[in-house]
């Protein structure tokens, strides 16, 4: 735990936690922490859910610039940031997120690294080699990074590779759950006493499968993506002129992915029912031969540019106390499309642009009282093509043009020092969010998620009013962080399952049987697909919840200290008519026992997720489960100067050691009964020099 002076709860995944985690996404290192879960659509695509909020309400960023992907459009789309790239991952909530945009209404997941070097290493050179292997998917991963320079010029390079096969569950292998990713970056900075300026180029590639019903039927859907990204970042700290620091960020990226599947199951689906997992093994053996059978069903692209600049003024004494603050501007532009080669395209090319100004001030009124205020005014426009009415599916009323919005958001915070390293915090914020392009203009089948999504071009701004109370003590023998929050949404935007199914075109949504065959024995257009119809709608809703995390050092033993920890969290979300909001995570309660000293870390813990029976219409209930996890790691620093004295860490971690059947109530894949990975043991290591 850290940050006693923070106005908001901050969740951190440390370097050790990231290295020990067996997952292929940044969410895997966060999803068992209080208030955070994941969409777990596929091992290669797992987007964070914060307090029950996901997609366009959670911003993902790297070094201050957004991930510039299409992961918010659908849960099967990956975030093109690998956990190997992260020195640490932070999750921030509350008023401070307004500097990043109203799309961060639920929180910001921030990946920090040195791809743009901000300082010269102590001995002129530093580096790291790390990696690990898993038993559950016979997978392995490895990464390296090096940074060095002199005379104010600092260079950086890194790379990673990840290869995970289909994972095992308590019921056997989960077909088509593989992940193959690789990537890297190169950067250069000029660093001086009063600041730095640098640029980096990064590339991310990933090929991963989508498990579920379509995989079992033999279509084996998969996504093949690539992103190229350029980032520029700088900071200048002048010694006078009333300015403490000037900071800026710029990013430009080119993202594309193909959604692939086999158009001929070749009888695989029927044989699967008879022979079970023997067919899975046969598929593995002949995967290369069958690769030619895969065809592109859809292509998603996103070209995006983003810039942010802020000026932090020097502390000013007022009659009420010392005032610190910053003012800034934020610009963002994206061209996004999701085009299909068969049937209606999910998203015709859409153009989104926003520009905003933001302002933060903090008042230190006394040794005990501090106050914070934040304001953001934004102008956003979305230009696209969609349906304004589908009353007649064979002749829908279309909408072509742009929607403009002016979201205005603000927040207030108070922090009171209770003494004994304990602070009490109270925050309130009113945030407005402009609808995203996909929420307005979706109009077609999405093969990988098996949905037919229809947007609403007349959606209004989503408005949320939140109040949060927290208590935190980050140091001492007993450390804890507790938060309770209540949010009222005016016009909450959500996707509603209608109970109808569709083929690949809108007019097929009236058909009752989408699996019927023609007289010649061939399946109808769409090769037998039956997509669940989803409509974007708005309703008022209320969210409230609690997050608790505590650690207690019981006493000294051997060369270190042992203790116990515990956690509890829940989110309760209902629409104003009493109906539950879809896909909410369950109540979770956990605890463990740990030991740590300067070299060793050990922990054994349980995390129980209760049954989720507070579900929306068309949603199944989800049984509870209990995760038994354990970790043992050893770190040692060699004696000697600089690179001759590497710090080495080795460890082993077990996840779901009881081999529980885990279904995620917050995942679309819950409806297909896709299980999470079973028992796993991961061996990992790193060397930093």
GIPEUR-V797875 format. One record per residue. N is the residue number from 1. SS is DSSP state (H for helix, E for strand, C for the rest). Layout:
n:N ss:SS
n:N ss:SS
This chain:
n:1 ss:C
n:2 ss:C
n:3 ss:C
n:4 ss:C
n:5 ss:C
n:6 ss:C
n:7 ss:C
n:8 ss:C
n:9 ss:C
n:10 ss:E
n:11 ss:E
n:12 ss:E
n:13 ss:E
n:14 ss:C
n:15 ss:H
n:16 ss:H
n:17 ss:H
n:18 ss:H
n:19 ss:H
n:20 ss:H
n:21 ss:C
n:22 ss:C
n:23 ss:C
n:24 ss:C
n:25 ss:C
n:26 ss:H
n:27 ss:H
n:28 ss:H
n:29 ss:H
n:30 ss:C
n:31 ss:C
n:32 ss:C
n:33 ss:C
n:34 ss:C
n:35 ss:C
n:36 ss:E
n:37 ss:E
n:38 ss:E
n:39 ss:C
n:40 ss:C
n:41 ss:C
n:42 ss:E
n:43 ss:C
n:44 ss:C
n:45 ss:E
n:46 ss:C
n:47 ss:C
n:48 ss:E
n:49 ss:E
n:50 ss:E
n:51 ss:C
n:52 ss:C
n:53 ss:E
n:54 ss:C
n:55 ss:H
n:56 ss:H
n:57 ss:H
n:58 ss:E
n:59 ss:E
n:60 ss:E
n:61 ss:E
n:62 ss:E
n:63 ss:C
n:64 ss:C
n:65 ss:E
n:66 ss:E
n:67 ss:C
n:68 ss:C
n:69 ss:C
n:70 ss:C
n:71 ss:C
n:72 ss:C
n:73 ss:C
n:74 ss:C
n:75 ss:C
n:76 ss:C
n:77 ss:C
n:78 ss:C
n:79 ss:C
n:80 ss:C
n:81 ss:C
n:82 ss:C
n:83 ss:H
n:84 ss:H
n:85 ss:H
n:86 ss:C
n:87 ss:C
n:88 ss:E
n:89 ss:E
n:90 ss:E
n:91 ss:E
n:92 ss:E
n:93 ss:C
n:94 ss:C
n:95 ss:H
n:96 ss:H
n:97 ss:H
n:98 ss:H
n:99 ss:H
n:100 ss:H
n:101 ss:C
n:102 ss:H
n:103 ss:H
n:104 ss:H
n:105 ss:C
n:106 ss:C
n:107 ss:E
n:108 ss:E
n:109 ss:E
n:110 ss:E
n:111 ss:E
n:112 ss:E
n:113 ss:C
n:114 ss:C
n:115 ss:C
n:116 ss:C
n:117 ss:C
n:118 ss:C
n:119 ss:C
n:120 ss:C
n:121 ss:C
n:122 ss:C
n:123 ss:C
n:124 ss:C
n:125 ss:E
n:126 ss:E
n:127 ss:E
n:128 ss:E
n:129 ss:E
n:130 ss:E
n:131 ss:E
n:132 ss:E
n:133 ss:E
n:134 ss:E
n:135 ss:C
n:136 ss:C
n:137 ss:C
n:138 ss:C
n:139 ss:C
n:140 ss:E
n:141 ss:E
n:142 ss:E
n:143 ss:E
n:144 ss:E
n:145 ss:E
n:146 ss:E
n:147 ss:E
n:148 ss:E
n:149 ss:E
n:150 ss:E
n:151 ss:C
n:152 ss:C
n:153 ss:E
n:154 ss:E
n:155 ss:E
n:156 ss:E
n:157 ss:E
n:158 ss:E
n:159 ss:E
n:160 ss:E
n:161 ss:E
n:162 ss:E
n:163 ss:E
n:164 ss:E
n:165 ss:C
n:166 ss:C
n:167 ss:C
n:168 ss:E
n:169 ss:E
n:170 ss:C
n:171 ss:C
n:172 ss:E
n:173 ss:E
n:174 ss:C
n:175 ss:C
n:176 ss:C
n:177 ss:C
n:178 ss:C
n:179 ss:E
n:180 ss:E
n:181 ss:E
n:182 ss:E
n:183 ss:E
n:184 ss:E
n:185 ss:E
n:186 ss:E
n:187 ss:E
n:188 ss:E
n:189 ss:E
n:190 ss:E
n:191 ss:E
n:192 ss:E
n:193 ss:C
n:194 ss:C
n:195 ss:E
n:196 ss:E
n:197 ss:E
n:198 ss:E
n:199 ss:E
n:200 ss:E
n:201 ss:E
n:202 ss:E
n:203 ss:E
n:204 ss:E
n:205 ss:E
n:206 ss:E
n:207 ss:E
n:208 ss:E
n:209 ss:E
n:210 ss:C
n:211 ss:C
n:212 ss:C
n:213 ss:H
n:214 ss:H
n:215 ss:H
n:216 ss:H
n:217 ss:C
n:218 ss:C
n:219 ss:C
n:220 ss:C
n:221 ss:C
n:222 ss:E
n:223 ss:E
n:224 ss:E
n:225 ss:E
n:226 ss:E
n:227 ss:E
n:228 ss:E
n:229 ss:E
n:230 ss:E
n:231 ss:E
n:232 ss:E
n:233 ss:E
n:234 ss:E
n:235 ss:E
n:236 ss:E
n:237 ss:C
n:238 ss:C
n:239 ss:C
n:240 ss:C
n:241 ss:C
n:242 ss:C
n:243 ss:E
n:244 ss:E
n:245 ss:E
n:246 ss:E
n:247 ss:E
n:248 ss:E
n:249 ss:E
n:250 ss:E
n:251 ss:E
n:252 ss:E
n:253 ss:E
n:254 ss:E
n:255 ss:E
n:256 ss:E
n:257 ss:E
n:258 ss:E
n:259 ss:E
n:260 ss:E
n:261 ss:E
n:262 ss:E
n:263 ss:C
n:264 ss:C
n:265 ss:C
n:266 ss:C
n:267 ss:C
n:268 ss:H
n:269 ss:H
n:270 ss:H
n:271 ss:H
n:272 ss:H
n:273 ss:H
n:274 ss:H
n:275 ss:H
n:276 ss:C
n:277 ss:H
n:278 ss:H
n:279 ss:H
n:280 ss:H
n:281 ss:H
n:282 ss:H
n:283 ss:H
n:284 ss:H
n:285 ss:H
n:286 ss:C
n:287 ss:H
n:288 ss:H
n:289 ss:H
n:290 ss:H
n:291 ss:H
n:292 ss:H
n:293 ss:H
n:294 ss:E
n:295 ss:E
n:296 ss:E
n:297 ss:E
n:298 ss:E
n:299 ss:E
n:300 ss:E
n:301 ss:E
n:302 ss:E
n:303 ss:E
n:304 ss:E
n:305 ss:E
n:306 ss:E
n:307 ss:E
n:308 ss:E
n:309 ss:E
n:310 ss:E
n:311 ss:E
n:312 ss:E
n:313 ss:E
n:314 ss:E
n:315 ss:E
n:316 ss:E
n:317 ss:E
n:318 ss:E
n:319 ss:C
n:320 ss:C
n:321 ss:E
n:322 ss:E
n:323 ss:E
n:324 ss:E
n:325 ss:E
n:326 ss:E
n:327 ss:E
n:328 ss:E
n:329 ss:E
n:330 ss:E
n:331 ss:E
n:332 ss:E
n:333 ss:E
n:334 ss:E
n:335 ss:E
n:336 ss:E
n:337 ss:E
n:338 ss:E
n:339 ss:E
n:340 ss:E
n:341 ss:C
n:342 ss:C
n:343 ss:C
n:344 ss:C
n:345 ss:C
n:346 ss:C
n:347 ss:E
n:348 ss:E
n:349 ss:E
n:350 ss:E
n:351 ss:E
n:352 ss:E
n:353 ss:E
n:354 ss:E
n:355 ss:E
n:356 ss:E
n:357 ss:E
n:358 ss:E
n:359 ss:E
n:360 ss:E
n:361 ss:E
n:362 ss:E
n:363 ss:E
n:364 ss:E
n:365 ss:C
n:366 ss:C
n:367 ss:C
n:368 ss:C
n:369 ss:E
n:370 ss:E
n:371 ss:E
n:372 ss:E
n:373 ss:E
n:374 ss:E
n:375 ss:E
n:376 ss:E
n:377 ss:E
n:378 ss:E
n:379 ss:E
n:380 ss:E
n:381 ss:E
n:382 ss:E
n:383 ss:E
n:384 ss:E
n:385 ss:E
n:386 ss:E
n:387 ss:E
n:388 ss:E
n:389 ss:E
n:390 ss:C
n:391 ss:C
n:392 ss:C
n:393 ss:H
n:394 ss:H
n:395 ss:H
n:396 ss:C
n:397 ss:E
n:398 ss:E
n:399 ss:E
n:400 ss:E
n:401 ss:E
n:402 ss:E
n:403 ss:E
n:404 ss:E
n:405 ss:E
n:406 ss:C
n:407 ss:C
n:408 ss:E
n:409 ss:E
n:410 ss:E
n:411 ss:E
n:412 ss:E
n:413 ss:E
n:414 ss:E
n:415 ss:E
n:416 ss:E
n:417 ss:E
n:418 ss:E
n:419 ss:E
n:420 ss:C
n:421 ss:C
n:422 ss:E
n:423 ss:E
n:424 ss:E
n:425 ss:E
n:426 ss:E
n:427 ss:E
n:428 ss:E
n:429 ss:E
n:430 ss:E
n:431 ss:E
n:432 ss:E
n:433 ss:E
n:434 ss:C
n:435 ss:C
n:436 ss:C
n:437 ss:H
n:438 ss:H
n:439 ss:H
n:440 ss:H
n:441 ss:H
n:442 ss:C
n:443 ss:E
n:444 ss:E
n:445 ss:E
n:446 ss:E
n:447 ss:C
n:448 ss:C
n:449 ss:C
n:450 ss:C
n:451 ss:E
n:452 ss:E
n:453 ss:E
n:454 ss:E
n:455 ss:C
n:456 ss:C
n:457 ss:C
n:458 ss:C
n:459 ss:C
n:460 ss:C
n:461 ss:C
n:462 ss:E
n:463 ss:E
n:464 ss:E
n:465 ss:E
n:466 ss:E
n:467 ss:E
n:468 ss:E
n:469 ss:E
n:470 ss:E
n:471 ss:E
n:472 ss:E
n:473 ss:E
n:474 ss:C
n:475 ss:C
n:476 ss:C
n:477 ss:C
n:478 ss:E
n:479 ss:E
n:480 ss:E
n:481 ss:E
n:482 ss:E
n:483 ss:E
n:484 ss:E
n:485 ss:E
n:486 ss:E
n:487 ss:E
n:488 ss:E
n:489 ss:E
n:490 ss:E
n:491 ss:E
n:492 ss:E
n:493 ss:E
n:494 ss:E
n:495 ss:E
n:496 ss:E
n:497 ss:E
n:498 ss:E
n:499 ss:E
n:500 ss:E
n:501 ss:E
n:502 ss:E
n:503 ss:C
n:504 ss:C
n:505 ss:C
n:506 ss:H
n:507 ss:H
n:508 ss:H
n:509 ss:H
n:510 ss:H
n:511 ss:C
n:512 ss:C
n:513 ss:C
n:514 ss:C
n:515 ss:C
n:516 ss:C
n:517 ss:E
n:518 ss:C
n:519 ss:C
n:520 ss:C
n:521 ss:C
n:522 ss:C
n:523 ss:E
n:524 ss:C
n:525 ss:C
n:526 ss:C
n:527 ss:C
n:528 ss:C
n:529 ss:C
n:530 ss:C
n:531 ss:E
n:532 ss:E
n:533 ss:E
n:534 ss:E
n:535 ss:E
n:536 ss:E
n:537 ss:E
n:538 ss:E
n:539 ss:E
n:540 ss:E
n:541 ss:E
n:542 ss:E
n:543 ss:E
n:544 ss:E
n:545 ss:E
n:546 ss:E
n:547 ss:E
n:548 ss:E
n:549 ss:E
n:550 ss:E
n:551 ss:E
n:552 ss:E
n:553 ss:E
n:554 ss:E
n:555 ss:E
n:556 ss:E
n:557 ss:E
n:558 ss:C
n:559 ss:C
n:560 ss:E
n:561 ss:E
n:562 ss:E
n:563 ss:E
n:564 ss:E
n:565 ss:E
n:566 ss:E
n:567 ss:E
n:568 ss:E
n:569 ss:E
n:570 ss:E
n:571 ss:E
n:572 ss:E
n:573 ss:E
n:574 ss:E
n:575 ss:E
n:576 ss:C
n:577 ss:C
n:578 ss:C
n:579 ss:C
n:580 ss:E
n:581 ss:C
n:582 ss:C
n:583 ss:C
n:584 ss:C
n:585 ss:C
n:586 ss:C
n:587 ss:C
n:588 ss:E
n:589 ss:E
n:590 ss:E
n:591 ss:E
n:592 ss:E
n:593 ss:E
n:594 ss:E
n:595 ss:E
n:596 ss:E
n:597 ss:C
n:598 ss:C
n:599 ss:C
n:600 ss:E
n:601 ss:E
n:602 ss:E
n:603 ss:E
n:604 ss:E
n:605 ss:E
n:606 ss:E
n:607 ss:E
n:608 ss:E
n:609 ss:E
n:610 ss:C
n:611 ss:C
n:612 ss:E
n:613 ss:C
n:614 ss:C
n:615 ss:C
n:616 ss:C
n:617 ss:C
n:618 ss:C
n:619 ss:C
n:620 ss:C
n:621 ss:C
n:622 ss:E
n:623 ss:C
n:624 ss:C
n:625 ss:E
n:626 ss:E
n:627 ss:E
n:628 ss:E
n:629 ss:E
n:630 ss:E
n:631 ss:E
n:632 ss:E
n:633 ss:E
n:634 ss:E
n:635 ss:E
n:636 ss:E
n:637 ss:E
n:638 ss:C
n:639 ss:C
n:640 ss:C
n:641 ss:C
n:642 ss:H
n:643 ss:H
n:644 ss:H
n:645 ss:C
n:646 ss:C
n:647 ss:E
n:648 ss:E
n:649 ss:E
n:650 ss:E
n:651 ss:E
n:652 ss:E
n:653 ss:E
n:654 ss:E
n:655 ss:E
n:656 ss:C
n:657 ss:C
n:658 ss:C
n:659 ss:C
n:660 ss:C
n:661 ss:C
n:662 ss:C
n:663 ss:C
n:664 ss:C
n:665 ss:C
n:666 ss:C
n:667 ss:C
n:668 ss:H
n:669 ss:H
n:670 ss:H
n:671 ss:H
n:672 ss:H
n:673 ss:C
n:674 ss:C
n:675 ss:C
n:676 ss:C
n:677 ss:C
n:678 ss:C
n:679 ss:C
n:680 ss:E
n:681 ss:E
n:682 ss:E
n:683 ss:E
n:684 ss:E
n:685 ss:E
n:686 ss:E
n:687 ss:E
n:688 ss:E
n:689 ss:C
